[in-house]
């Protein structure tokens, strides 16, 4: 599973862990997140701005 990082604040979305606080259970893949997804930490960057990190 892949990790995605917000270029603004460094928040990382881990597909394996999900983000239960935001309503995304463990195993929720990036492509399932809505296009309107914004960084839950800074709310500045949108899904399209995140960059995939290599494992």
CHARMM-style PDB file with segment names, atoms N, HN, CA, C and O in Angstrom:
ATOM      1  N   UNK     1       0.849  -1.173   0.000  1.00  0.00      PROA
ATOM      2  CA  UNK     1       0.000   0.000   0.000  1.00  0.00      PROA
ATOM      3  C   UNK     1       0.901   1.247   0.000  1.00  0.00      PROA
ATOM      4  O   UNK     1       2.036   1.213   0.476  1.00  0.00      PROA
ATOM      5  N   UNK     2       0.374   2.316  -0.534  1.00  0.00      PROA
ATOM      6  HN  UNK     2      -0.548   2.343  -0.920  1.00  0.00      PROA
ATOM      7  CA  UNK     2       1.157   3.524  -0.757  1.00  0.00      PROA
ATOM      8  C   UNK     2       0.837   4.593   0.280  1.00  0.00      PROA
ATOM      9  O   UNK     2      -0.223   4.577   0.906  1.00  0.00      PROA
ATOM     10  N   UNK     3       1.764   5.511   0.445  1.00  0.00      PROA
ATOM     11  HN  UNK     3       2.625   5.524  -0.063  1.00  0.00      PROA
ATOM     12  CA  UNK     3       1.578   6.691   1.287  1.00  0.00      PROA
ATOM     13  C   UNK     3       1.546   7.912   0.380  1.00  0.00      PROA
ATOM     14  O   UNK     3       2.216   7.952  -0.652  1.00  0.00      PROA
ATOM     15  N   UNK     4       0.763   8.902   0.775  1.00  0.00      PROA
ATOM     16  HN  UNK     4       0.218   8.870   1.613  1.00  0.00      PROA
ATOM     17  CA  UNK     4       0.660  10.153   0.029  1.00  0.00      PROA
ATOM     18  C   UNK     4       0.906  11.298   0.990  1.00  0.00      PROA
ATOM     19  O   UNK     4       0.398  11.295   2.112  1.00  0.00      PROA
ATOM     20  N   UNK     5       1.691  12.289   0.550  1.00  0.00      PROA
ATOM     21  HN  UNK     5       2.103  12.292  -0.361  1.00  0.00      PROA
ATOM     22  CA  UNK     5       2.086  13.376   1.428  1.00  0.00      PROA
ATOM     23  C   UNK     5       1.601  14.726   0.921  1.00  0.00      PROA
ATOM     24  O   UNK     5       1.670  15.031  -0.270  1.00  0.00      PROA
ATOM     25  N   UNK     6       1.108  15.526   1.864  1.00  0.00      PROA
ATOM     26  HN  UNK     6       1.052  15.279   2.831  1.00  0.00      PROA
ATOM     27  CA  UNK     6       0.711  16.903   1.562  1.00  0.00      PROA
ATOM     28  C   UNK     6       1.982  17.733   1.424  1.00  0.00      PROA
ATOM     29  O   UNK     6       2.818  17.727   2.327  1.00  0.00      PROA
ATOM     30  N   UNK     7       2.143  18.444   0.314  1.00  0.00      PROA
ATOM     31  HN  UNK     7       1.464  18.449  -0.420  1.00  0.00      PROA
ATOM     32  CA  UNK     7       3.344  19.256   0.137  1.00  0.00      PROA
ATOM     33  C   UNK     7       3.354  20.529   0.991  1.00  0.00      PROA
ATOM     34  O   UNK     7       4.390  21.180   1.123  1.00  0.00      PROA
ATOM     35  N   UNK     8       2.233  20.873   1.554  1.00  0.00      PROA
ATOM     36  HN  UNK     8       1.391  20.344   1.447  1.00  0.00      PROA
ATOM     37  CA  UNK     8       2.141  22.092   2.368  1.00  0.00      PROA
ATOM     38  C   UNK     8       2.625  21.854   3.799  1.00  0.00      PROA
ATOM     39  O   UNK     8       3.472  22.591   4.306  1.00  0.00      PROA
ATOM     40  N   UNK     9       2.082  20.818   4.447  1.00  0.00      PROA
ATOM     41  HN  UNK     9       1.395  20.220   4.036  1.00  0.00      PROA
ATOM     42  CA  UNK     9       2.370  20.620   5.876  1.00  0.00      PROA
ATOM     43  C   UNK     9       3.068  19.309   6.200  1.00  0.00      PROA
ATOM     44  O   UNK     9       3.551  19.127   7.318  1.00  0.00      PROA
ATOM     45  N   UNK    10       3.129  18.389   5.235  1.00  0.00      PROA
ATOM     46  HN  UNK    10       2.736  18.537   4.327  1.00  0.00      PROA
ATOM     47  CA  UNK    10       3.805  17.122   5.474  1.00  0.00      PROA
ATOM     48  C   UNK    10       2.904  16.000   5.974  1.00  0.00      PROA
ATOM     49  O   UNK    10       3.379  14.887   6.201  1.00  0.00      PROA
ATOM     50  N   UNK    11       1.608  16.273   6.151  1.00  0.00      PROA
ATOM     51  HN  UNK    11       1.222  17.177   5.967  1.00  0.00      PROA
ATOM     52  CA  UNK    11       0.676  15.210   6.544  1.00  0.00      PROA
ATOM     53  C   UNK    11       0.799  14.054   5.572  1.00  0.00      PROA
ATOM     54  O   UNK    11       0.913  14.264   4.365  1.00  0.00      PROA
ATOM     55  N   UNK    12       0.777  12.832   6.090  1.00  0.00      PROA
ATOM     56  HN  UNK    12       0.684  12.661   7.071  1.00  0.00      PROA
ATOM     57  CA  UNK    12       0.839  11.652   5.232  1.00  0.00      PROA
ATOM     58  C   UNK    12      -0.421  10.819   5.389  1.00  0.00      PROA
ATOM     59  O   UNK    12      -0.855  10.521   6.501  1.00  0.00      PROA
ATOM     60  N   UNK    13      -0.995  10.454   4.259  1.00  0.00      PROA
ATOM     61  HN  UNK    13      -0.642  10.696   3.356  1.00  0.00      PROA
ATOM     62  CA  UNK    13      -2.114   9.522   4.245  1.00  0.00      PROA
ATOM     63  C   UNK    13      -1.552   8.149   3.913  1.00  0.00      PROA
ATOM     64  O   UNK    13      -0.994   7.949   2.834  1.00  0.00      PROA
ATOM     65  N   UNK    14      -1.696   7.199   4.836  1.00  0.00      PROA
ATOM     66  HN  UNK    14      -2.149   7.362   5.712  1.00  0.00      PROA
ATOM     67  CA  UNK    14      -1.225   5.831   4.641  1.00  0.00      PROA
ATOM     68  C   UNK    14      -2.431   4.976   4.292  1.00  0.00      PROA
ATOM     69  O   UNK    14      -3.357   4.844   5.092  1.00  0.00      PROA
ATOM     70  N   UNK    15      -2.423   4.395   3.097  1.00  0.00      PROA
ATOM     71  HN  UNK    15      -1.671   4.502   2.447  1.00  0.00      PROA
ATOM     72  CA  UNK    15      -3.551   3.561   2.688  1.00  0.00      PROA
ATOM     73  C   UNK    15      -3.783   2.420   3.668  1.00  0.00      PROA
ATOM     74  O   UNK    15      -4.930   2.089   3.965  1.00  0.00      PROA
ATOM     75  N   UNK    16      -2.720   1.817   4.172  1.00  0.00      PROA
ATOM     76  HN  UNK    16      -1.787   2.086   3.930  1.00  0.00      PROA
ATOM     77  CA  UNK    16      -2.854   0.682   5.087  1.00  0.00      PROA
ATOM     78  C   UNK    16      -3.544   1.085   6.388  1.00  0.00      PROA
ATOM     79  O   UNK    16      -4.308   0.305   6.957  1.00  0.00      PROA
ATOM     80  N   UNK    17      -3.275   2.298   6.856  1.00  0.00      PROA
ATOM     81  HN  UNK    17      -2.654   2.931   6.394  1.00  0.00      PROA
ATOM     82  CA  UNK    17      -3.843   2.770   8.123  1.00  0.00      PROA
ATOM     83  C   UNK    17      -5.150   3.522   7.927  1.00  0.00      PROA
ATOM     84  O   UNK    17      -5.977   3.579   8.837  1.00  0.00      PROA
ATOM     85  N   UNK    18      -5.342   4.099   6.743  1.00  0.00      PROA
ATOM     86  HN  UNK    18      -4.670   4.053   6.004  1.00  0.00      PROA
ATOM     87  CA  UNK    18      -6.511   4.943   6.517  1.00  0.00      PROA
ATOM     88  C   UNK    18      -6.435   6.191   7.388  1.00  0.00      PROA
ATOM     89  O   UNK    18      -5.347   6.614   7.780  1.00  0.00      PROA
ATOM     90  N   UNK    19      -7.562   6.765   7.682  1.00  0.00      PROA
ATOM     91  HN  UNK    19      -8.445   6.422   7.363  1.00  0.00      PROA
ATOM     92  CA  UNK    19      -7.645   7.895   8.608  1.00  0.00      PROA
ATOM     93  C   UNK    19      -9.021   7.813   9.276  1.00  0.00      PROA
ATOM     94  O   UNK    19      -9.944   8.541   8.913  1.00  0.00      PROA
ATOM     95  N   UNK    20      -9.140   6.912  10.260  1.00  0.00      PROA
ATOM     96  HN  UNK    20      -8.390   6.321  10.555  1.00  0.00      PROA
ATOM     97  CA  UNK    20     -10.440   6.697  10.906  1.00  0.00      PROA
ATOM     98  C   UNK    20     -11.076   7.963  11.461  1.00  0.00      PROA
ATOM     99  O   UNK    20     -12.300   8.092  11.472  1.00  0.00      PROA
ATOM    100  N   UNK    21     -10.252   8.896  11.921  1.00  0.00      PROA
ATOM    101  HN  UNK    21      -9.258   8.791  11.912  1.00  0.00      PROA
ATOM    102  CA  UNK    21     -10.786  10.150  12.456  1.00  0.00      PROA
ATOM    103  C   UNK    21     -11.546  10.929  11.383  1.00  0.00      PROA
ATOM    104  O   UNK    21     -12.499  11.646  11.689  1.00  0.00      PROA
ATOM    105  N   UNK    22     -11.122  10.788  10.125  1.00  0.00      PROA
ATOM    106  HN  UNK    22     -10.347  10.206   9.876  1.00  0.00      PROA
ATOM    107  CA  UNK    22     -11.779  11.465   9.009  1.00  0.00      PROA
ATOM    108  C   UNK    22     -12.851  10.595   8.345  1.00  0.00      PROA
ATOM    109  O   UNK    22     -13.520  11.025   7.406  1.00  0.00      PROA
ATOM    110  N   UNK    23     -13.004   9.351   8.856  1.00  0.00      PROA
ATOM    111  HN  UNK    23     -12.460   9.002   9.619  1.00  0.00      PROA
ATOM    112  CA  UNK    23     -14.030   8.457   8.317  1.00  0.00      PROA
ATOM    113  C   UNK    23     -13.533   7.488   7.266  1.00  0.00      PROA
ATOM    114  O   UNK    23     -14.336   6.880   6.559  1.00  0.00      PROA
ATOM    115  N   UNK    24     -12.201   7.330   7.147  1.00  0.00      PROA
ATOM    116  HN  UNK    24     -11.549   7.824   7.721  1.00  0.00      PROA
ATOM    117  CA  UNK    24     -11.625   6.417   6.164  1.00  0.00      PROA
ATOM    118  C   UNK    24     -10.942   5.267   6.892  1.00  0.00      PROA
ATOM    119  O   UNK    24      -9.847   5.438   7.428  1.00  0.00      PROA
ATOM    120  N   UNK    25     -11.582   4.087   6.917  1.00  0.00      PROA
ATOM    121  HN  UNK    25     -12.472   3.949   6.482  1.00  0.00      PROA
ATOM    122  CA  UNK    25     -11.007   2.955   7.655  1.00  0.00      PROA
ATOM    123  C   UNK    25      -9.707   2.448   7.032  1.00  0.00      PROA
ATOM    124  O   UNK    25      -9.396   2.742   5.877  1.00  0.00      PROA
ATOM    125  N   UNK    26      -8.962   1.688   7.816  1.00  0.00      PROA
ATOM    126  HN  UNK    26      -9.214   1.450   8.754  1.00  0.00      PROA
ATOM    127  CA  UNK    26      -7.722   1.078   7.334  1.00  0.00      PROA
ATOM    128  C   UNK    26      -7.997   0.327   6.039  1.00  0.00      PROA
ATOM    129  O   UNK    26      -9.015  -0.352   5.904  1.00  0.00      PROA
ATOM    130  N   UNK    27      -7.078   0.459   5.091  1.00  0.00      PROA
ATOM    131  HN  UNK    27      -6.252   1.012   5.200  1.00  0.00      PROA
ATOM    132  CA  UNK    27      -7.221  -0.212   3.809  1.00  0.00      PROA
ATOM    133  C   UNK    27      -7.917   0.618   2.745  1.00  0.00      PROA
ATOM    134  O   UNK    27      -8.064   0.166   1.609  1.00  0.00      PROA
ATOM    135  N   UNK    28      -8.353   1.839   3.095  1.00  0.00      PROA
ATOM    136  HN  UNK    28      -8.234   2.206   4.017  1.00  0.00      PROA
ATOM    137  CA  UNK    28      -8.991   2.714   2.108  1.00  0.00      PROA
ATOM    138  C   UNK    28      -7.915   3.240   1.174  1.00  0.00      PROA
ATOM    139  O   UNK    28      -7.022   3.980   1.586  1.00  0.00      PROA
ATOM    140  N   UNK    29      -8.013   2.847  -0.089  1.00  0.00      PROA
ATOM    141  HN  UNK    29      -8.739   2.246  -0.424  1.00  0.00      PROA
ATOM    142  CA  UNK    29      -6.997   3.248  -1.065  1.00  0.00      PROA
ATOM    143  C   UNK    29      -7.235   4.681  -1.535  1.00  0.00      PROA
ATOM    144  O   UNK    29      -8.335   5.223  -1.429  1.00  0.00      PROA
ATOM    145  N   UNK    30      -6.178   5.263  -2.049  1.00  0.00      PROA
ATOM    146  HN  UNK    30      -5.284   4.822  -2.134  1.00  0.00      PROA
ATOM    147  CA  UNK    30      -6.193   6.661  -2.487  1.00  0.00      PROA
ATOM    148  C   UNK    30      -7.274   6.906  -3.534  1.00  0.00      PROA
ATOM    149  O   UNK    30      -7.952   7.933  -3.503  1.00  0.00      PROA
ATOM    150  N   UNK    31      -7.433   5.968  -4.458  1.00  0.00      PROA
ATOM    151  HN  UNK    31      -6.883   5.134  -4.484  1.00  0.00      PROA
ATOM    152  CA  UNK    31      -8.406   6.169  -5.539  1.00  0.00      PROA
ATOM    153  C   UNK    31      -9.851   6.151  -5.044  1.00  0.00      PROA
ATOM    154  O   UNK    31     -10.746   6.625  -5.744  1.00  0.00      PROA
ATOM    155  N   UNK    32     -10.088   5.617  -3.860  1.00  0.00      PROA
ATOM    156  HN  UNK    32      -9.361   5.232  -3.291  1.00  0.00      PROA
ATOM    157  CA  UNK    32     -11.441   5.591  -3.291  1.00  0.00      PROA
ATOM    158  C   UNK    32     -11.784   6.919  -2.611  1.00  0.00      PROA
ATOM    159  O   UNK    32     -12.957   7.277  -2.505  1.00  0.00      PROA
ATOM    160  N   UNK    33     -10.763   7.651  -2.149  1.00  0.00      PROA
ATOM    161  HN  UNK    33      -9.810   7.361  -2.235  1.00  0.00      PROA
ATOM    162  CA  UNK    33     -11.027   8.945  -1.512  1.00  0.00      PROA
ATOM    163  C   UNK    33     -11.717   9.876  -2.510  1.00  0.00      PROA
ATOM    164  O   UNK    33     -11.406   9.845  -3.701  1.00  0.00      PROA
ATOM    165  N   UNK    34     -12.635  10.691  -2.042  1.00  0.00      PROA
ATOM    166  HN  UNK    34     -12.888  10.716  -1.074  1.00  0.00      PROA
ATOM    167  CA  UNK    34     -13.337  11.586  -2.970  1.00  0.00      PROA
ATOM    168  C   UNK    34     -12.393  12.635  -3.562  1.00  0.00      PROA
ATOM    169  O   UNK    34     -11.394  13.002  -2.944  1.00  0.00      PROA
ATOM    170  N   UNK    35     -12.715  13.101  -4.743  1.00  0.00      PROA
ATOM    171  HN  UNK    35     -13.526  12.803  -5.245  1.00  0.00      PROA
ATOM    172  CA  UNK    35     -11.899  14.131  -5.398  1.00  0.00      PROA
ATOM    173  C   UNK    35     -11.876  15.425  -4.592  1.00  0.00      PROA
ATOM    174  O   UNK    35     -10.986  16.255  -4.778  1.00  0.00      PROA
ATOM    175  N   UNK    36     -12.830  15.598  -3.714  1.00  0.00      PROA
ATOM    176  HN  UNK    36     -13.553  14.924  -3.563  1.00  0.00      PROA
ATOM    177  CA  UNK    36     -12.909  16.794  -2.888  1.00  0.00      PROA
ATOM    178  C   UNK    36     -12.085  16.672  -1.604  1.00  0.00      PROA
ATOM    179  O   UNK    36     -12.104  17.574  -0.766  1.00  0.00      PROA
ATOM    180  N   UNK    37     -11.364  15.563  -1.448  1.00  0.00      PROA
ATOM    181  HN  UNK    37     -11.349  14.831  -2.128  1.00  0.00      PROA
ATOM    182  CA  UNK    37     -10.529  15.350  -0.265  1.00  0.00      PROA
ATOM    183  C   UNK    37      -9.523  16.482  -0.121  1.00  0.00      PROA
ATOM    184  O   UNK    37      -8.832  16.829  -1.078  1.00  0.00      PROA
ATOM    185  N   UNK    38      -9.442  17.056   1.071  1.00  0.00      PROA
ATOM    186  HN  UNK    38     -10.004  16.774   1.849  1.00  0.00      PROA
ATOM    187  CA  UNK    38      -8.431  18.065   1.380  1.00  0.00      PROA
ATOM    188  C   UNK    38      -7.617  17.578   2.567  1.00  0.00      PROA
ATOM    189  O   UNK    38      -8.057  16.714   3.326  1.00  0.00      PROA
ATOM    190  N   UNK    39      -6.435  18.136   2.716  1.00  0.00      PROA
ATOM    191  HN  UNK    39      -6.078  18.837   2.099  1.00  0.00      PROA
ATOM    192  CA  UNK    39      -5.563  17.756   3.820  1.00  0.00      PROA
ATOM    193  C   UNK    39      -6.285  18.018   5.139  1.00  0.00      PROA
ATOM    194  O   UNK    39      -6.726  19.141   5.382  1.00  0.00      PROA
ATOM    195  N   UNK    40      -6.414  17.002   5.997  1.00  0.00      PROA
ATOM    196  HN  UNK    40      -6.055  16.090   5.801  1.00  0.00      PROA
ATOM    197  CA  UNK    40      -7.111  17.212   7.264  1.00  0.00      PROA
ATOM    198  C   UNK    40      -6.317  18.050   8.264  1.00  0.00      PROA
ATOM    199  O   UNK    40      -6.882  18.552   9.236  1.00  0.00      PROA
ATOM    200  N   UNK    41      -5.020  18.205   8.035  1.00  0.00      PROA
ATOM    201  HN  UNK    41      -4.561  17.797   7.245  1.00  0.00      PROA
ATOM    202  CA  UNK    41      -4.213  19.007   8.967  1.00  0.00      PROA
ATOM    203  C   UNK    41      -4.185  20.489   8.607  1.00  0.00      PROA
ATOM    204  O   UNK    41      -4.333  21.340   9.484  1.00  0.00      PROA
ATOM    205  N   UNK    42      -3.996  20.805   7.330  1.00  0.00      PROA
ATOM    206  HN  UNK    42      -3.876  20.114   6.617  1.00  0.00      PROA
ATOM    207  CA  UNK    42      -3.861  22.217   6.961  1.00  0.00      PROA
ATOM    208  C   UNK    42      -5.023  22.737   6.115  1.00  0.00      PROA
ATOM    209  O   UNK    42      -5.222  23.948   6.025  1.00  0.00      PROA
ATOM    210  N   UNK    43      -5.793  21.839   5.492  1.00  0.00      PROA
ATOM    211  HN  UNK    43      -5.631  20.855   5.564  1.00  0.00      PROA
ATOM    212  CA  UNK    43      -6.941  22.198   4.650  1.00  0.00      PROA
ATOM    213  C   UNK    43      -6.562  23.129   3.499  1.00  0.00      PROA
ATOM    214  O   UNK    43      -7.421  23.799   2.925  1.00  0.00      PROA
ATOM    215  N   UNK    44      -5.277  23.167   3.167  1.00  0.00      PROA
ATOM    216  HN  UNK    44      -4.579  22.623   3.633  1.00  0.00      PROA
ATOM    217  CA  UNK    44      -4.799  24.037   2.096  1.00  0.00      PROA
ATOM    218  C   UNK    44      -4.704  23.272   0.778  1.00  0.00      PROA
ATOM    219  O   UNK    44      -5.016  23.811  -0.284  1.00  0.00      PROA
ATOM    220  N   UNK    45      -4.279  22.032   0.852  1.00  0.00      PROA
ATOM    221  HN  UNK    45      -4.026  21.595   1.715  1.00  0.00      PROA
ATOM    222  CA  UNK    45      -4.031  21.255  -0.367  1.00  0.00      PROA
ATOM    223  C   UNK    45      -5.132  20.244  -0.632  1.00  0.00      PROA
ATOM    224  O   UNK    45      -5.710  19.663   0.287  1.00  0.00      PROA
ATOM    225  N   UNK    46      -5.406  20.051  -1.920  1.00  0.00      PROA
ATOM    226  HN  UNK    46      -4.937  20.523  -2.666  1.00  0.00      PROA
ATOM    227  CA  UNK    46      -6.405  19.100  -2.364  1.00  0.00      PROA
ATOM    228  C   UNK    46      -5.739  17.790  -2.768  1.00  0.00      PROA
ATOM    229  O   UNK    46      -4.518  17.717  -2.904  1.00  0.00      PROA
ATOM    230  N   UNK    47      -6.546  16.770  -2.955  1.00  0.00      PROA
ATOM    231  HN  UNK    47      -7.538  16.829  -2.845  1.00  0.00      PROA
ATOM    232  CA  UNK    47      -6.074  15.434  -3.311  1.00  0.00      PROA
ATOM    233  C   UNK    47      -5.080  15.472  -4.472  1.00  0.00      PROA
ATOM    234  O   UNK    47      -4.063  14.778  -4.442  1.00  0.00      PROA
ATOM    235  N   UNK    48      -5.366  16.265  -5.475  1.00  0.00      PROA
ATOM    236  HN  UNK    48      -6.192  16.829  -5.499  1.00  0.00      PROA
ATOM    237  CA  UNK    48      -4.514  16.332  -6.665  1.00  0.00      PROA
ATOM    238  C   UNK    48      -3.120  16.891  -6.368  1.00  0.00      PROA
ATOM    239  O   UNK    48      -2.189  16.680  -7.145  1.00  0.00      PROA
ATOM    240  N   UNK    49      -2.976  17.600  -5.249  1.00  0.00      PROA
ATOM    241  HN  UNK    49      -3.732  17.771  -4.618  1.00  0.00      PROA
ATOM    242  CA  UNK    49      -1.686  18.188  -4.884  1.00  0.00      PROA
ATOM    243  C   UNK    49      -0.771  17.229  -4.139  1.00  0.00      PROA
ATOM    244  O   UNK    49       0.440  17.441  -4.094  1.00  0.00      PROA
ATOM    245  N   UNK    50      -1.331  16.188  -3.560  1.00  0.00      PROA
ATOM    246  HN  UNK    50      -2.316  16.016  -3.597  1.00  0.00      PROA
ATOM    247  CA  UNK    50      -0.531  15.232  -2.791  1.00  0.00      PROA
ATOM    248  C   UNK    50       0.413  14.483  -3.708  1.00  0.00      PROA
ATOM    249  O   UNK    50       0.129  14.297  -4.891  1.00  0.00      PROA
ATOM    250  N   UNK    51       1.537  14.055  -3.157  1.00  0.00      PROA
ATOM    251  HN  UNK    51       1.768  14.206  -2.196  1.00  0.00      PROA
ATOM    252  CA  UNK    51       2.488  13.276  -3.956  1.00  0.00      PROA
ATOM    253  C   UNK    51       2.655  11.904  -3.321  1.00  0.00      PROA
ATOM    254  O   UNK    51       2.690  11.763  -2.099  1.00  0.00      PROA
ATOM    255  N   UNK    52       2.758  10.896  -4.184  1.00  0.00      PROA
ATOM    256  HN  UNK    52       2.730  11.010  -5.177  1.00  0.00      PROA
ATOM    257  CA  UNK    52       2.966   9.524  -3.732  1.00  0.00      PROA
ATOM    258  C   UNK    52       4.397   9.361  -3.253  1.00  0.00      PROA
ATOM    259  O   UNK    52       5.336   9.860  -3.873  1.00  0.00      PROA
ATOM    260  N   UNK    53       4.550   8.649  -2.132  1.00  0.00      PROA
ATOM    261  HN  UNK    53       3.787   8.244  -1.629  1.00  0.00      PROA
ATOM    262  CA  UNK    53       5.871   8.380  -1.594  1.00  0.00      PROA
ATOM    263  C   UNK    53       6.215   6.913  -1.857  1.00  0.00      PROA
ATOM    264  O   UNK    53       5.365   6.032  -1.731  1.00  0.00      PROA
ATOM    265  N   UNK    54       7.440   6.672  -2.214  1.00  0.00      PROA
ATOM    266  HN  UNK    54       8.131   7.388  -2.316  1.00  0.00      PROA
ATOM    267  CA  UNK    54       7.868   5.295  -2.446  1.00  0.00      PROA
ATOM    268  C   UNK    54       8.059   4.581  -1.134  1.00  0.00      PROA
ATOM    269  O   UNK    54       8.534   5.159  -0.156  1.00  0.00      PROA
ATOM    270  N   UNK    55       7.689   3.334  -1.124  1.00  0.00      PROA
ATOM    271  HN  UNK    55       7.303   2.865  -1.918  1.00  0.00      PROA
ATOM    272  CA  UNK    55       7.847   2.505   0.084  1.00  0.00      PROA
ATOM    273  C   UNK    55       9.264   2.057   0.236  1.00  0.00      PROA
ATOM    274  OT1 UNK    55       9.590   1.352   1.191  1.00  0.00      PROA
TER     275      UNK     55
END
